[in-house]
Amino acid sequence: MNSDLFLTAAQAEIILRELPCWQTSITVRPLDGGISNHNFMVTMADHIFVARINGDVPAHGVLRANDAVCNRAAAAADIAPKVYFANSTALVAAFIAGPPLASQLIPSAANLPRITALLKQTHNTAFRLLDGPVAGFWPFRVCRQYARFLAAQERQSSDDLTAWMRLNDQLEETVGQIDVVLAHNDLLSGNILDDGQRLWLIDWEHAGLGSAMFDLANLASNNGFTADQEARLLELYFGQPPGPQQWRQFRAMKCASLLREAMWARVSEIQSALPFDYRAYGDRYLAQFADAIIEIGDSIAPPR
């Protein structure tokens, strides 16, 4: 099934109710806050699930089969809710009784070690538990794909796209080679849940084989880390204070994360009918990207 975010919530609910996984009657309640899919809480007898309704999204490189494989590996590593059912239209997972961790609380002294541990489990343990075909996630390739899409739609100036892709190439050169891990790649605060006892990672649709450093930079850029908090994150992850090369890679990946999120919003503005202001969201990330490019300064690779 191709992406169909032009479904209304009512149409998505019809698809949900017709899924073959339900063994008895269900009750359904829409969940607010999603900006990529139609989300519902489903109760079946004494079991509660969260269902995401949407097909593959080629423009974003989202494949539901990959989503399920990555989520199942993370669940086997005990860092994500168990997948109850998945097909090309939907993913149904166990409901976690806890709210998202507020963005401002993520870099706190209490929470940052717990989140860093989740990322290590993703990159190492869940990586080894992958079972089935897995997509790759390379942010620089994603941005190039977005640029081609936006150029074809004639919805972004060619000067903007040329400038963004020049910087994209330079950032990729600055990052250089990486060690491949299973990365989540979408570490918004809404995807980190706190059930009062522990943290969980949800929404694995952008997960794939990629870079640990991108996850670290993505976490920091999406949640407003200060420079001191970024240094603490890197020290917690690598077990020692970051050196110059790690800082260069991190800052380049931070820029890549901001550009990717901004371009994601530009593409979503065209594709999605969900009630969300993608233009303002993208503008916010573009402004942060411009600031981060200035911050990276001479550590960015020179133009070729």
WOBEL-V772646 format. One record per residue. N is the residue number from 1. RES is the residue in one small letter. OMEGA is omega as a letter, one per 40 degrees, with the letter a starting at -180 (none if undefined). Layout:
n = {N:N}
res = {RES:RES}
omega = {OMEGA:OMEGA}
This chain:
n = {1:2:3:4:5:6:7:8:9:10:11:12:13:14:15:16:17:18:19:20:21:22:23:24:25:26:27:28:29:30:31:32:33:34:35:36:37:38:39:40:41:42:43:44:45:46:47:48:49:50:51:52:53:54:55:56:57:58:59:60:61:62:63:64:65:66:67:68:69:70:71:72:73:74:75:76:77:78:79:80:81:82:83:84:85:86:87:88:89:90:91:92:93:94:95:96:97:98:99:100:101:102:103:104:105:106:107:108:109:110:111:112:113:114:115:116:117:118:119:120:121:122:123:124:125:126:127:128:129:130:131:132:133:134:135:136:137:138:139:140:141:142:143:144:145:146:147:148:149:150:151:152:153:154:155:156:157:158:159:160:161:162:163:164:165:166:167:168:169:170:171:172:173:174:175:176:177:178:179:180:181:182:183:184:185:186:187:188:189:190:191:192:193:194:195:196:197:198:199:200:201:202:203:204:205:206:207:208:209:210:211:212:213:214:215:216:217:218:219:220:221:222:223:224:225:226:227:228:229:230:231:232:233:234:235:236:237:238:239:240:241:242:243:244:245:246:247:248:249:250:251:252:253:254:255:256:257:258:259:260:261:262:263:264:265:266:267:268:269:270:271:272:273:274:275:276:277:278:279:280:281:282:283:284:285:286:287:288:289:290:291:292:293:294:295:296:297:298:299:300:301:302:303:304}
res = {m:n:s:d:l:f:l:t:a:a:q:a:e:i:i:l:r:e:l:p:c:w:q:t:s:i:t:v:r:p:l:d:g:g:i:s:n:h:n:f:m:v:t:m:a:d:h:i:f:v:a:r:i:n:g:d:v:p:a:h:g:v:l:r:a:n:d:a:v:c:n:r:a:a:a:a:a:d:i:a:p:k:v:y:f:a:n:s:t:a:l:v:a:a:f:i:a:g:p:p:l:a:s:q:l:i:p:s:a:a:n:l:p:r:i:t:a:l:l:k:q:t:h:n:t:a:f:r:l:l:d:g:p:v:a:g:f:w:p:f:r:v:c:r:q:y:a:r:f:l:a:a:q:e:r:q:s:s:d:d:l:t:a:w:m:r:l:n:d:q:l:e:e:t:v:g:q:i:d:v:v:l:a:h:n:d:l:l:s:g:n:i:l:d:d:g:q:r:l:w:l:i:d:w:e:h:a:g:l:g:s:a:m:f:d:l:a:n:l:a:s:n:n:g:f:t:a:d:q:e:a:r:l:l:e:l:y:f:g:q:p:p:g:p:q:q:w:r:q:f:r:a:m:k:c:a:s:l:l:r:e:a:m:w:a:r:v:s:e:i:q:s:a:l:p:f:d:y:r:a:y:g:d:r:y:l:a:q:f:a:d:a:i:i:e:i:g:d:s:i:a:p:p:r}
omega = {i:i:i:i:i:i:i:i:i:i:i:i:i:i:i:a:a:i:a:a:a:a:i:i:a:i:a:i:i:i:i:i:a:i:i:a:i:a:a:i:a:i:i:a:a:i:i:a:i:a:i:a:i:i:i:i:a:a:i:a:a:i:a:i:i:i:a:a:a:i:a:i:i:i:i:i:i:i:a:i:a:i:i:a:i:i:a:a:a:i:a:a:i:i:i:a:i:a:i:i:a:a:a:i:a:a:a:a:a:a:a:i:i:i:i:i:i:a:i:i:i:a:a:a:a:i:a:a:i:a:a:a:a:i:i:i:i:a:a:i:i:a:i:i:i:a:i:i:a:i:a:a:a:a:i:a:i:i:i:a:i:a:a:a:i:i:i:i:a:i:i:i:i:a:a:a:i:i:a:i:i:a:a:i:a:a:i:a:a:a:i:a:i:a:a:i:a:i:i:i:i:i:a:a:i:a:i:i:a:a:i:a:i:i:a:a:i:i:a:a:a:a:i:i:i:i:i:i:i:i:i:i:a:i:i:a:a:i:i:i:a:i:a:a:i:i:i:i:a:a:i:i:i:i:i:i:a:i:i:a:i:a:i:a:i:i:a:i:i:a:a:i:i:a:a:a:a:a:a:i:i:i:i:i:i:i:i:i:i:i:a:i:i:a:a:i:a:a:i:a:i:i:i:none}
